C-alpha cells in the first residue's frame, strides 16, 4: 500500500536516513575501492592490468545509463520495492563479482552492480524528500550526504588494506553483511511512495540521453589512453554532445520526457545543480590528485597516504553538527558564495605541501577541506529541493543525480588532464617534476573553484528559508 507523508511514523524518520546512508556508502565506496585491487585482479585472472580498465568503466557506464530511469521506476513501482530491488541487486552482484573466474564475468557482474547502484541514490534521496518536511530536510540530507563524501576518500585506503591482508575478492564480499542489514531496515522502515499519475517511459529520451551520457562518461574515464587517438576522441566527443543535444530538443517537445528540463526554471534548483556541477570540477579531482601528491610527490607508502585522507572524512562527519546553525544564521547565498571561495583557497594551499611539510600542517589542511566540502554539498543538496513541489520531487531527484554522476566524471577527468598538461613530456619517474605539476594543478583547480562561486551570486538572501527556518516555500521560476 502506498505511503503518504502524513502516515510516516517517528520511527521511520529515525531509521530512514540510516537506511539511505548505508546504501549510499556502499555505492560510493565501491566506485573507488576497485582501483587499488586492479593489479591483484590481473594476476589472479591471468590478464594484463590495462585490460581490466573495463571493470571500472563498466560500472560508471551502468550508472550513467540507468540513473535517468530511477525516477520513472519509483513513480510506477514505489520507492520501497525499487530501493529493495536495487540493494538486493547490488548485494547479489557483489557476491558474483567476488566469485568471478575470468575478466568477462567480472565486467558483466560489475555492470549488474552498477544497475543496482544507479537506483539507490536517486530513489533514496526521493524517499528522504517525501518523508521530511522542508524544515527538517536540511538535517536529514546533512546526515545522508556524509557517505557520499567519505566513500571516495576511504575507497582506495580500504581497498589497499583488504588486498594487502586478504585478497581482491574480499573487497566485494564486504558488501554482503551491509547489504543484508540494509534489506532488513528497508523492509521495516522504508516508506512506499508512488507518483500521483503514472507516466509512460520515454524510450526515445532514454536512448538519446542514456547513449549520450554513457559515451561521454566512458570518454572521460579513458581520456588520455594512448589507444584513443585525438581524431577518434574528437569525433566521439562530438557524437556524445550531439546525442545530448538531440535529447534536449526531444525533451522540449515530449509530453512525458525522461528528464523534465523545465525544472531548471526554478531558480534554487537551477543554481544548486548547475552551480554545483561547476564547483565539482575543482573538487572532483582531489580523490585522484591527493594520493599522487602523498605517494609520488612525498614518497609515502600507500597506507600512510590513506591515513592522511582520513581527517577529511572525520571533518565531514563533524560538520553536520554545525551546518544547520550556519545556514540558519547566514543564509544559503552568503554561505555558498563564501564557502566556495574557502574551498578554492584550501585546494590552492596544497601547492605548498612538500616532503618537508609537517604532518600536523597536512592534517589541519585536510580537516579544513573536509569541513568546507561537507558544508558545500549539504548546502547545495538541501537547497535544490527548497522550492520543488512534492509532485516534482521524483523528477528533481533523478535529474540532480544524473548531473551529479556526470560531474564526478568531469571532475576526475579535469584533475588528470590539468596535471598531464603541466607535466607535458617530463619524465614521470622524477619526483620533482611530478610534484611541480601537481602543485600547478592544485593552483589551477583552486582558481577554478573560486570562479565557480560566481554562479551562486544569483541567489537571493531569502532563498532556502523553507529549509532553514520552515518558512512557506513559493516556487520562484525567475
N, C-alpha and C positions, 0 to 999 in steps of 0.2 A: 504494500500500500504506500502511496506517495506521502512524503512528509511535508508539512508546511512549517514555516519558521516559527509560528506560534506554538507548535506542538513539540518543539525541541526542549528537552529537559536540561537542567543544570549539569547533570552527569555527562550528557553528550557534549556540552560546551567545555567540560573539563578534559575529556579524553580525545575529542576530535583533533585539536592541534597536535597532540602526541601522535595520533594515527598518521596524519598527513606529513608531519615532520619526519617520522620514521621511514615512510615510503620515499620521501624526497631525498633523505640522506642516502638511502640505498642507491637511488638513481644517480645522484651527483657523485657519490664515491666511485661507483662502477664506471663512470665516464672517464676517470683518470687512473684508476688503480691498475688497469691492464698494462699501461705503458711501460712500467718498470719490469713487468714479467715477460715481455716480448722475447728477450734473449733465451730465457729458460724454456719458453714455449717452443722456440725454434729448435733447440737441441732435442727436446722430448719428442716433437712431431717430425724430426728429421727434415726440416726445411730451412731456408735461409731467413734471417730476421726480417729483411726487407719484404719478403713475400707475405709476411704476416701483417703488413700495414692494413690490409683489408679487415683484420679483426677489429681495428679501431674505427675505420671509416664506415664499415657496415652498420655499426651501432649508431653513428652520427646520422647516416642516411635514413635509417628506420625512424629515428626521432623526427627528422625534418619532414618526412612524408606523412607520418601518422598523427602528429600533434594537431594539424588542422581538422582531423576527423573527430577529435575527442569531444568537442562541444556538441556536435550533432548526436553522437552516441549517448552522451549524458542526458540530453533532452529526450531522446527516444526511449532509452532503456533504464534510465535512473542512475543517479550518482553512486548508490551503494553497489548495484550489480556491476557497473562498469569498473569502479575502483577495485572491487574484489577480484574481478577477472584480470585486471591489469596487474595487481600484486601477485596473484596466482601464476599468471603467465611469466612474469619476471622471475619468480622463485623457481618454477619448473625449468625455465630456460637457463637459470644459473647452474642448476644441477647438471643439465645436459652439456653446458659449456665445460664444466669440470670433468665430465666423462668423455669428452671428445677424443676420438682416436686418430683424427687427421685434421689437416687445416680446413678443407671444405666443410666438414661437420662443425668445426669451431665457428667459422664465419656464419653458417646457417643458423646456429643457435644464438649467436650474437645478434643477428637480425631479429630473431624472435624475442630476445631480451629487450632490444630497442623498441619493439612494438609495445611491449608491456610498459616500459618506462615512459613512452610517449603519452600514455593515458593517465599516468599518475599525477604529474604536476598540474595540468590544467583542470582536471576533474577534482583533485584535492583542493585546489585553490577555490574552485567554484563552490564546493561544499562549505568552505570557510566563509566565503562572501555571503552565501544564502543563510547561514546559521547565525552569524553575529550581526547585530545592528551596527550602523555606521559608527556609533560612539564607542563600540568595543572592537571594531575591526583592526585598529592600529595595534592593540595589544596582541590579538590573535596572529596577525600577519607578522608581527615582530618576532614571535616565537617560531613560526614556521619557516621564516627566511633564513634562520641561522644554519640549518643543514646545507642549504644551497651555497653558503659562504665557506663553510669549513670542509665540505666534501671534497672539492677540487684541491684544497691545500693538503688535506690528510691523505688523499688517494695515493700519491707517489710514495709517501713515507710508509703507510700501512702495507702497500703492495711490496715494497722493498723488504720490509721486515718478514712478511709471510714467506716470500720466495727464499729469503736467506735461511730461515729456520725450518720451513716445511717444503712445500712445492708450489708450483704455479696453480695447480688445481684448487688449492685451498682458498685462493682469492675469490673464487666463485662460490665455494661451499659456505663461506661465512654469511652469505645472504640467506641461507636456509632458515636458521632459527629466528632471524629478524623478520623474515617474510611470514613465517608461521604465526609469530606473535602479532604481526600486523593484520593478518587474516582474521584472527580471533577478535581483535579490537574492532575491526571493520564490521564484523557480524554483530557485535554487541552495541556499538556506539555510532556507526555511520548513518546519518540521515539519508533518506531516499528522495531526492529532488528530481523533478522532471520538467521539461519545457511546457509552457502553458498551451502551446499549439504545435504539435509535431510538424516539422518541415521536411520536405524531400531532400535527399542528399544531392548536392550539386556535383555530379560526376565530372562534368566538363571542368569546373573550377578545381576539383581535386586533382585532375590530370595536369592541368596547367600549373597550378601553384605547387603541387607536390613534385612534379618533374623539375620545375624551376629551382625550388629550394634545395632539392636533393642534389642537383647538378652543381649549384653554387656552393653548397656545403662540402661536397666532395672536392671541388676545385680548391677551396680554401684549406682543406685538410691536407692535400698533396701539393700545395703550392711550393714551388722550389724544387720539386722532384725532377731530376735530370732526365727522366724518361719522357717528360712532358715538355716539348719544345715551345718556344714563345708563340709561334703561329697557332699551334693547336690550342694552347691555353687561351689566346685571344679569341679564337673562334668559339670555343666552349663558353667563355665568359659572356660573349655576345649572345649566344643561344640561350643561356640561363636568364639573362636580363630581358631578352625578347619574350620568353615564356612568362616571366613575371609581369611584363608589360601587357601581354595578351590577357593575363588574368585580371589585371586592373580594368581593362576595357570590358571584359566579360562581366565582372562584378557590378559595374555601374548599370548594366542593362538587365541583369538577372533579378527575378523577384525573390529568389531564395539563394543568395550567394553563399559559398562555403565560408567566407570571412567577410563580414559587413564592414566595408571601409568607411561608411558614413559615421561610424562611432568616433572617428578622428575629428569630427566636428565638435565633440565635447572637449573643451579646452584642457581640463585637468588630465583627462585620459591621453590626449594627444601629446601634451608636454611630457607627461610621465614616460610614455612608451617611446616616443621619438627622441626626446632628450636623453632618456636612459640608454637608448641604443648608441647614441654618440658618446656618452660618458663611458660606456663599457668598452669602447675601442681602446682607451688607455688602460683601464683597469683589467680588461680581459687578457692582456699579455703577461701579467705578473706571474701566474702559475707556471708559465713557460720560462720566463726570464730569471726569476729569483733562484731556482735550483742551479741554473747555469752560472749565475754570479757566485753562489756559495761554493759550488763544486769545481768549476773551471777557473773562475776568477780568483777565488781564495784558496783553492786546493783542499777543501774539506771533503771528508768521506760522505757518502750518501746519507748515513744515519744522522750525522751532525747537521747536515743540510736540512733534513726533515725536522729536526728539533728546533731549528731556527724559524721554521714556518709555524710552529705551534703557538707562539704568543699572539699571532694574528687571529687564530681561531679562538683563543681564550678571550681576547678583547671583544671579538664579535659577539660572544655569548654574554659578556658582561654589559655590553651596550644596551641590551633590551631593557635593563632597569632604568636607563636614563632617557632613552629616545622619546617616550610619550611626554615626559615633562618638558624636554627641549622643544618639541614641536608645538606643544600647547603654549609655551611661553613666547616663542619667536615666530611661529607660523611656517608653513611649508616653503613659501617663496624665499624668505630670508635664510632658512636652514639649507635649502638645496643650492642656492647661489653660493653662499659662503663655504659650505661643506665640500662642494665640488672643487673650489679653489684650494681648500686644505688638502684634499686628496692629491691634486696635481702637484702641490708643493712637496708633499710627502714622497710621492713617486720620484720626483726630481732629486730628493736628498739621497736616494740610493746610489746616485752617481758619485757620492763622496766615499762610499764604502770600498776599502782596500784590505789587503792582508793584515795591515797593522791596526785596523779599526777595532776598538774594544768590543767584546761581545755584548756588554751592557748597553752600548750605544745602538747596536743592531737590534737587540731585544726591545729597546724603547721605541725605535722606529717601526718595528713590527707591530707593537701594541697600538701605536698611533694609526697605522694603516688599517688594522682590524677594526678599530673603533670607528674611524671615518667611513670606511667601506660599509660597515654594517648599518650605520645611521643613514647612509645614502640609499641603500637598497630597501631598507624598511620604509623610508620616506617615499621613494618612488612607487613601490609596490602598493602601499596603502592609499596614496593619493590617487592612483589610477582609477580606483573604484568609488571615489568620493561622490561623484555626480552621475554615476552609472545607475540606471533604474534596474530593479530586480529582474525584469523580463529580459534585459540585455546582458545580464551578468555572465551567462554561459558563453555567449559570443565574445564578450570583452576578455574573458579569461583565456579563451582559445587564441584570440588574436594577439594578446600580450605574450603568451607563451611561445607562439610561433616566432615572433620577432626577437624574443629573448634568446631562443635557440640559435637564430642566425647571428645575433650579436656576439654570442660566445665564440662562434667560428670566426667571425670577423676580428674579434679581439686577439685571439691566438695568432691568426694569420698576420695581423698588423704588427704584433710584437716580433714575430720571427722575420718578417720582411724588412722592418726597420733595422734590426740587428744585422741581418745579412748585408744590407745596403752599406752600413757603416764599416762592416768587416771587409767588404769588397773581395779582392784577391789575396788578402793577407792570410798567412797560414793559421789554421785554427788550432794548431798544436802549440802555438806560442801564447803563453798565459797573458802577457801584457797586451797583445793585440786584441784578444777576446775580451779582456777587462775593459779596454778603451772603447770597444764597440758597444759593449753592454752599458757603459756609463753614458755614452751618447744616446743610446736607445731610451734609457730612463729619462733623460732630459727631454727628449722629443715627446715621449708619451705623457710626461708631466705637463708640458706646454699644451699638448692636445687636450688633455683633461681640463686644464684651466679654461681654455677657449670654449669647451663644451658647456661651461657654466652660463654662457650667454643664452642658451636655449631655455633656461629657467626664468629669465627676466620677464618673459611674457605672462607669468603667473600674476595673480592679484593677491593682495595681502590677506584677503578673506578666503582664498581657495583652500579647500581641505578642512574647513571648520566643522563640517558634518562628521569628520573622523576624529578630530582632536577635542572638540567641545560638544559634540552631539547636536549641533545646530541642524536645522532642517536643510536638506540639500535641494537646490533647484537647479536642474541640469542647465548649464550655460554652454551654448553652442557658438559662442563668439569666436 
